[in-house]
Amino acid sequence: MKKTFLILGFLTAFLIAGLNVSAKTNQLHTITLEKNGGNYNIILDTDSISKVSKKVLSDNEIVLELSGITSSDTVNALYKGTDSIDNLVIEHAGLNKLKIYVSAQNIKTSSVIMQPVNGTETLVGESFPADKAVWTVFVLVVLGVVIKRSIRRANEDESLAIKRDIKDREIALYRQYRRSIDEGVSLPVKDAKMQNILKKIDRKIDERLSMSIK
């Protein structure tokens, strides 16, 4: 069991390390709103990818909730191909959390794109970053396999202990029966043939006893 706990502890630490591999500060530097036909692109320039959730408050108002990120000292707002943005507000919503309120005509159909430094533009929305999601699923599967094997091993050990207990009781009953024979049967009756039979039984009992101890 100690070995199992050590494995579980190692895997848990491994999961935490994997999820925090990008533990360095992630900051939002620029918000770009560009016209894309009849829709908008909202481009977020950051240090790295973070979780983004878009909530539609109305046809003309949305709020973006960002996790695992802070704002830089100065966040620039750029407008490309449009001058009809009614409102843009950045709010600190907690530790490493930001809220971005955007008001503009038909903004609810906008696409949110995260553009990390030295990275690839990624269309984001309500999904957990794919790499971390895959990593989490992998570790959880490994944990499930380890736990399943540990439970099976524990059940096998319990079954073995029960069998050993049954064997011990069988051996004790036989030896008690043997003593009663030795004490209750007169010498003429205990001939050589019976002695041989009893010796064979004794050897079998000793073999079972040895197997039960292993």
KARA-V653890 format. One record per residue. N is the residue number from 1. RES is the residue in one small letter. PSI is psi as a letter, one per 20 degrees, with the letter a starting at -180 (999 if undefined). D_FIRST is the distance of its C-alpha to the first C-alpha in whole Angstrom. Layout:
BEGIN
n;res;psi;d_first
N;RES;PSI;D_FIRST
N;RES;PSI;D_FIRST
END
This chain:
BEGIN
n;res;psi;d_first
1;m;h;0
2;k;g;4
3;k;h;5
4;t;g;5
5;f;h;6
6;l;g;9
7;i;g;10
8;l;g;11
9;g;h;12
10;f;g;14
11;l;h;15
12;t;g;17
13;a;h;18
14;f;g;20
15;l;g;21
16;i;g;23
17;a;g;24
18;g;h;26
19;l;h;27
20;n;j;29
21;v;h;30
22;s;l;33
23;a;i;33
24;k;q;37
25;t;p;39
26;n;p;41
27;q;q;44
28;l;p;47
29;h;g;50
30;t;q;52
31;i;p;53
32;t;p;55
33;l;o;57
34;e;q;59
35;k;p;61
36;n;n;60
37;g;c;63
38;g;j;62
39;n;a;59
40;y;q;57
41;n;p;54
42;i;o;53
43;i;p;51
44;l;o;49
45;d;o;49
46;t;r;46
47;d;h;43
48;s;r;41
49;i;p;40
50;s;r;38
51;k;p;38
52;v;p;41
53;s;p;42
54;k;p;46
55;k;p;47
56;v;o;51
57;l;h;53
58;s;a;56
59;d;h;58
60;n;j;59
61;e;p;56
62;i;r;52
63;v;p;49
64;l;p;47
65;e;o;43
66;l;p;42
67;s;q;38
68;g;k;37
69;i;q;40
70;t;r;43
71;s;q;47
72;s;r;49
73;d;h;52
74;t;p;54
75;v;o;53
76;n;q;56
77;a;p;57
78;l;q;59
79;y;p;61
80;k;o;62
81;g;j;65
82;t;q;65
83;d;k;66
84;s;k;65
85;i;o;62
86;d;h;63
87;n;q;60
88;l;o;57
89;v;p;54
90;i;p;51
91;e;p;49
92;h;o;46
93;a;j;44
94;g;a;41
95;l;o;39
96;n;k;39
97;k;p;41
98;l;q;44
99;k;p;46
100;i;o;50
101;y;p;52
102;v;p;55
103;s;p;58
104;a;q;60
105;q;p;62
106;n;k;60
107;i;i;57
108;k;h;54
109;t;j;54
110;s;q;54
111;s;p;51
112;v;p;49
113;i;p;48
114;m;p;46
115;q;n;47
116;p;q;45
117;v;p;46
118;n;k;46
119;g;a;45
120;t;p;46
121;e;p;47
122;t;p;45
123;l;p;46
124;v;r;43
125;g;e;43
126;e;j;40
127;s;q;38
128;f;q;35
129;p;p;35
130;a;g;34
131;d;g;32
132;k;h;30
133;a;g;30
134;v;g;29
135;w;g;26
136;t;g;25
137;v;g;25
138;f;g;23
139;v;h;20
140;l;h;20
141;v;g;20
142;v;g;17
143;l;g;15
144;g;g;16
145;v;g;15
146;v;g;12
147;i;g;11
148;k;g;13
149;r;h;11
150;s;g;8
151;i;g;10
152;r;g;12
153;r;g;9
154;a;g;8
155;n;h;12
156;e;g;13
157;d;g;11
158;e;g;13
159;s;g;16
160;l;h;16
161;a;h;16
162;i;g;19
163;k;g;21
164;r;g;20
165;d;g;21
166;i;g;24
167;k;g;25
168;d;g;25
169;r;h;28
170;e;g;30
171;i;g;30
172;a;g;31
173;l;g;34
174;y;g;35
175;r;h;36
176;q;g;37
177;y;h;39
178;r;g;40
179;r;h;41
180;s;h;43
181;i;g;45
182;d;h;46
183;e;h;47
184;g;i;49
185;v;p;51
186;s;q;54
187;l;g;54
188;p;h;57
189;v;h;54
190;k;m;51
191;d;a;53
192;a;h;51
193;k;g;50
194;m;h;48
195;q;g;47
196;n;g;46
197;i;g;44
198;l;h;42
199;k;g;41
200;k;g;40
201;i;g;38
202;d;g;36
203;r;g;35
204;k;g;33
205;i;g;32
206;d;h;31
207;e;g;29
208;r;h;27
209;l;g;26
210;s;g;25
211;m;h;23
212;s;h;21
213;i;h;20
214;k;999;19
END
